[in-house]
Amino acid sequence: MIIVIQFLQALKQLPREKVQLATKFGVFKIEPTKVTVKGTPEYVRSCCENSLKRLQVDYIDLYYIHRIDTAVPIEETMGELKKLVEEGKIKYIGLSEASPDTIRRAHAVHPITALQQEYSLWTRDIEPELLPLCRELGIGLVPYSPVGRGLFAGKAVVESLPQNSFLETHPRYTGGNFEKNKTIYFRLDALAKKHGCTPAQLAIAWVLHQGEDIVPIPGTTKVKNLQENNGSVKVKLTEEDLKELSDAVPINTVAGQRTGDALFRTSFYFANTPPPPKKCRLE
């Protein structure tokens, strides 16, 4: 709560147009074995208006559908978001973990500005279809977890997992999977020494070099890690360097699913929505 208050205070000190504010809606409830997602028009509006009140702003620059409600036609969710754009409450619309079909249908209602997907050296399942689709439609890609859920930062490998961390139950950090995946860090660490940077910086730099339309969002709770992450923009990689990095982390050697079962069932693999009712005509 203190961090939120400090953020709101800092926000008021800057001209609003100098701040790009992004937030999201859609995940209604998270339980150990189930994630409930809501994308009804009523829920879209209530979430947006509540966010505006909490953030104490007149508009949100980029508003994401955090996960896709597979019980609601995407046209209905997007129709309400389009109204919010027209009312000036949001400027741009983003998606997260959306399937190719859902992206195309959403984009047909109103242009999608950004797609947020997990993407890193050890998670590249967006490359065959989603990444080309984004480029076809002119949608920017916002990769989350570019540091491999923290593996490439190394602390969990050379020290231990933080206590009470969600990683304690993450498929890639549990049992024999973690022991296998540790070798990925050591290979990356050796290459980072060659480039005069940290493994985390090298991992983010690899993502940045995948295209100018890609803006990764590494998460951190510490200022020193934020500063380290920012240093990744100074790491320059050639095509040969990029291939060497990709080859150092063969996808078929990564042990474990990229997230737990409950969240995985909300990923783009399962994010198609029903067609809109025939009587529903969008303006």
Rosetta blueprint (number, residue, H / E / L):
1 M L
2 I H
3 I H
4 V H
5 I H
6 Q H
7 F H
8 L H
9 Q H
10 A H
11 L H
12 K H
13 Q L
14 L L
15 P L
16 R H
17 E H
18 K H
19 V L
20 Q L
21 L L
22 A E
23 T E
24 K E
25 F E
26 G L
27 V E
28 F E
29 K E
30 I E
31 E E
32 P L
33 T L
34 K E
35 V E
36 T E
37 V E
38 K L
39 G L
40 T L
41 P H
42 E H
43 Y H
44 V H
45 R H
46 S H
47 C H
48 C H
49 E H
50 N H
51 S H
52 L H
53 K H
54 R H
55 L H
56 Q L
57 V L
58 D L
59 Y L
60 I E
61 D E
62 L E
63 Y E
64 Y E
65 I E
66 H L
67 R L
68 I L
69 D L
70 T L
71 A L
72 V L
73 P L
74 I H
75 E H
76 E H
77 T H
78 M H
79 G H
80 E H
81 L H
82 K H
83 K H
84 L H
85 V H
86 E H
87 E L
88 G L
89 K L
90 I E
91 K E
92 Y E
93 I E
94 G E
95 L E
96 S E
97 E L
98 A L
99 S L
100 P H
101 D H
102 T H
103 I H
104 R H
105 R H
106 A H
107 H H
108 A H
109 V H
110 H L
111 P L
112 I E
113 T E
114 A E
115 L E
116 Q E
117 Q E
118 E E
119 Y L
120 S E
121 L L
122 W L
123 T E
124 R L
125 D L
126 I L
127 E L
128 P L
129 E L
130 L H
131 L H
132 P H
133 L H
134 C H
135 R H
136 E H
137 L H
138 G L
139 I L
140 G E
141 L E
142 V E
143 P E
144 Y E
145 S L
146 P L
147 V L
148 G L
149 R L
150 G L
151 L H
152 F H
153 A H
154 G L
155 K H
156 A H
157 V H
158 V H
159 E L
160 S L
161 L L
162 P L
163 Q L
164 N L
165 S L
166 F H
167 L H
168 E H
169 T H
170 H L
171 P H
172 R H
173 Y H
174 T L
175 G H
176 G H
177 N H
178 F H
179 E H
180 K H
181 N H
182 K H
183 T H
184 I H
185 Y H
186 F H
187 R H
188 L H
189 D H
190 A H
191 L H
192 A H
193 K H
194 K H
195 H H
196 G L
197 C L
198 T L
199 P H
200 A H
201 Q H
202 L H
203 A H
204 I H
205 A H
206 W H
207 V H
208 L H
209 H L
210 Q L
211 G L
212 E L
213 D L
214 I E
215 V L
216 P L
217 I E
218 P L
219 G L
220 T L
221 T L
222 K L
223 V H
224 K H
225 N H
226 L H
227 Q H
228 E H
229 N H
230 N H
231 G H
232 S H
233 V H
234 K H
235 V L
236 K L
237 L L
238 T L
239 E H
240 E H
241 D H
242 L H
243 K H
244 E H
245 L H
246 S H
247 D H
248 A H
249 V L
250 P L
251 I H
252 N H
253 T H
254 V L
255 A L
256 G L
257 Q L
258 R L
259 T L
260 G L
261 D H
262 A H
263 L H
264 F H
265 R L
266 T L
267 S L
268 F H
269 Y H
270 F H
271 A L
272 N L
273 T L
274 P L
275 P L
276 P L
277 P L
278 K L
279 K L
280 C L
281 R L
282 L L
283 E L
